[in-house]
Amino acid sequence: MIAGTDGQTFRIVSATSEKGLVELLDQTRVGGQYRLRLKITPPPSEHRLGVYSDVLYVSVLPDGNSDKDAQEPIKLPINCRGAYRRPRR
């Protein structure tokens, strides 16, 4: 969930992944918050480190601002981490 501060409402204008492992599938507004549904695609486990990470940047604008306004969107980072299951011995 992403929530505004002090009851301020906002809208999501874009979402980008740093490494391309995370994709925003859906966003649902719930009051002054957004519930995000993400798809995380782990990279091949070539190095056997057992973990991977990516950052999804969600750009938001306060409600009431049109796309013509000069205000830059605020980029919110969402850190995504995962681990590979160890093979059974």
TILOGU-854541 format. One record per residue (C-alpha): residue in one letter; x, y, z. Coordinates in steps of 0.001 Angstrom, whole numbers, padded with zeros to 6 digits, always signed. Example, Ala and Ser with C-alpha at 12.3 -4.5 7.8 and 13.67 -1.06 7.14 Angstrom:
A+012300-004500+007800;S+013670-001060+007140;
END
This chain:
M+000000+000000+000000;I+001136+003534-000740;A-000432+006254+001397;G-000352+010054+001228;T+000708+012149+004201;D-001664+014335+006201;G-004651+013009+004266;Q-003307+014371+000974;T-004574+012441-002038;F-002429+011707-005064;R-002368+009796-008332;I+000197+007440-009810;V+001565+008694-013131;S+004183+006015-013861;A+006181+003094-012473;T+009619+001963-013626;S+011890-000850-012511;E+015626-000295-012060;K+016658-003768-013287;G+013465-004809-015081;L+012570-007530-012563;V+009443-005809-011181;E+006331-004855-013140;L+003253-002971-011898;L+000266-005078-012969;D-002581-003236-011284;Q-003332-000339-008968;T-006492+000064-006912;R-007362+003253-005051;V-008596+002531-001532;G-009523+005830+000125;G-006361+007954+000151;Q-004117+004957-000531;Y-003204+002726-003453;R-002962-001053-003336;L-000391-002228-005881;R-000203-005662-007490;L+003308-006449-008692;K+004868-009158-010816;I+008416-010031-009761;T+010458-012135-012192;P+013626-013496-010550;P+016755-013552-012702;P+018466-016875-013419;S+020400-018062-010371;E+023742-018126-012163;H+025938-017039-009281;R+024261-019145-006596;L+024198-016179-004224;G+020643-017100-003340;V+019269-013520-003292;Y+018193-010865-005777;S+016857-007328-005556;D+015338-004532-007617;V+013807-001121-007003;L+010434-000058-008387;Y+010119+003723-008706;V+006503+004881-008483;S+005995+008486-009657;V+003094+010332-008036;L+001486+013771-008318;P-000846+015391-005773;D-004489+015326-006889;G-005639+018530-008499;N-002488+018917-010626;S-003021+018491-014338;D-000379+017067-016655;K+000165+020639-017894;D+001364+021833-014459;A+005111+022381-014149;Q+005403+020357-010930;E+007689+017341-011234;P+006318+013994-010022;I+007679+012629-006741;K+009539+009326-007275;L+008893+006864-004455;P+011330+003920-004304;I+009955+000504-003372;N+012715-001986-002583;C+011959-005556-003683;R+014099-008451-002494;G+013821-012188-002908;A+015691-015409-002270;Y+016024-018626-004205;R+014947-021836-002562;R+017929-024011-001756;P+017841-027381-003520;R+017152-030382-001315;R+020094-032647-000668;
END
